[in-house]
Amino acid sequence: AKVVEFSPVFSYPLDSIPCDSLNSLWVGGSVQVRFDDRTDAKVVVSVDGAEGTYIWKALDVNSYIKAYSNWWPVPFEFIIPCHEIKENSWLKVYLWNTDGKSGHIDDFEVTLAGVGN
């Protein structure tokens, strides 16, 4: 997929995860990226509720690119403490192409796991 500003978004309702029996939620995965030049693009994980985004974490992808105009894997992992997750919230994972440079993504994988007490 070509990424102009935002990639397609992985969205997941967090009410379906039994956070009352967990300490944290582990969000991990990888995405293949291809940029023609240096980029400030980021893999973003956010948690959104009725009031908007209240947890936001990002990982710069440029440090994973070894040569431009080639595909490179960008692994990511984030920890979200369960006590910070509010009711009726959604987890979102996406690539934010902050500088609008020519970029593409492929093989976008997201894994969720609970970290117990």
Buried (B, 14 or more C-beta within 10 A) or exposed (E): EEBEEEBEEBEBEBEEBEBEEBEBBBBBBBBBBBBEEEBEBBBBBBBBBEEEEBBEBBBEBBEBBEEBEEEBEBEBEBEBEBEEBBEEBBBBBBBBBBEEBBBBBEEBBBEBEBEEE
